[in-house]
């Protein structure tokens, strides 16, 4: 699924775990992520180049009639809603705050109808310079380049096409399809990852507690300064 047109900067939303941050386009593509820290090199760098410099796209196969986005309450949990001719699906993106391994979770949730979706996973370490070695690992996918390693876990059929990991799947109303990407140093054992639904609840709770300490400076809305922590 090709996405040749560059997005405006205002088409991106930020998600964070307080140690790093990712930029998520309204087209469902994560085009920027320095991992596992803010001062790390980027493994998704399409923002400054092209898709081959690294991105992670999850989007409907057919063009969406309408796309809307929101943060859940006062959290850093982003929900992108795609309305298509086949139905409606939500893409929930977040990075759970952590003590050890870093994770990026994406949950596709069916709202209405049956929506065909496509995933493209292009991880390129060092700002798009390094193409990793990718292999199957315990029903997941492991990508390694130098000191960096990521593990992609998903309940869909992942396949390789021209140095890109792709998947095609459907989601019906009431169904959830989770994707979990975990980072770890390549010299250590692969990280275990997180439970997607449990991580979603704990991440929402973390940001609710964080934003409850904020005092509105005005702007006509009580949560005006708590919508994003940055």
Secondary structure, DSSP 8 states (H G I E B T S, - for coil): ----S---GGGEEEEE-SS-EEEEETTSEEEEEE-SSTTS-EEE-GGGS-GGG-EEEEEESS--SEEEEEESTTSS-EEEEEE-SSEEEEEEEE----SSSEEEEEEEEEEEEEEEEEEEEE-EHHHHTEE-EEEEETTEEEEEETTEEEEEEESS--EEETTEEEEEEEEETT-EEEEEEEEEETTS-------HHHHHHHHHHHHHHHHTT-----TTSTTTTTS---
